[in-house]
Amino acid sequence: MDNRQLNRIKVVLAEKNKTNKWLAEQLGKDPATVSKWVTNVSQPSLELLLHMAKILNVEIQDLIRINALDKPE
């Protein structure tokens, strides 16, 4: 898969004044794993996205880029 920006985790963390390290601690995940999600190198599971949304007090839609998979015309 190419390097598409599929999630908005980095943006939401910035809006909430939270760090990757904080999110990793909340999820019980390695900070390196969270860093890969934040930089869109890899993607979290749907279950983890739901958990993140709850932790960050946002809707799951706030964490994903709906148009990320649209192909340019």
C-alpha positions in Angstrom: 0.0 0.0 0.0 1.3 3.5 -0.7 1.8 6.1 1.9 -1.8 7.5 2.1 -2.8 9.5 5.2 -5.6 7.2 6.3 -6.0 8.4 9.9 -6.1 11.7 11.7 -4.7 10.4 15.0 -1.8 13.0 15.0 -4.3 15.8 14.4 -6.6 14.7 17.2 -3.8 14.3 19.6 -2.6 17.8 18.9 -6.1 19.2 19.3 -6.4 17.4 22.7 -2.8 18.5 23.7 -1.9 14.8 24.2 1.3 13.0 23.2 2.0 9.7 21.4 3.5 8.5 24.7 0.3 9.3 26.6 -1.8 7.5 24.1 0.5 4.5 24.2 0.2 4.4 28.0 -3.6 4.6 27.8 -3.8 1.8 25.3 -1.1 -0.4 26.9 0.8 -0.3 23.6 4.4 0.2 22.8 5.1 3.9 22.0 6.8 2.8 18.7 3.6 1.1 17.6 1.6 4.3 18.3 4.2 6.3 16.5 3.7 4.2 13.4 -0.1 4.8 13.6 0.4 8.6 14.1 2.7 8.8 11.0 0.4 6.5 9.0 3.1 3.9 8.5 0.7 1.3 9.8 -2.9 1.4 10.9 -4.6 0.3 14.2 -7.4 -2.2 14.2 -11.0 -1.0 14.2 -11.2 -2.2 17.8 -8.3 0.0 18.8 -9.7 3.0 16.9 -12.9 2.6 18.9 -10.9 2.5 22.1 -8.9 5.6 21.1 -12.1 7.5 20.3 -13.4 6.7 23.7 -10.1 7.7 25.5 -9.9 10.9 23.5 -13.6 11.7 23.9 -14.2 12.0 20.1 -16.2 10.2 17.5 -14.4 7.5 15.6 -15.0 9.5 12.4 -12.7 12.1 13.8 -9.9 9.6 13.7 -10.2 8.6 10.1 -9.9 10.4 6.8 -13.1 9.4 4.9 -11.7 10.6 1.5 -8.3 8.9 1.9 -9.1 6.1 -0.4 -10.7 8.2 -3.1 -8.8 7.9 -6.4 -8.0 11.2 -8.2 -10.0 11.6 -11.4 
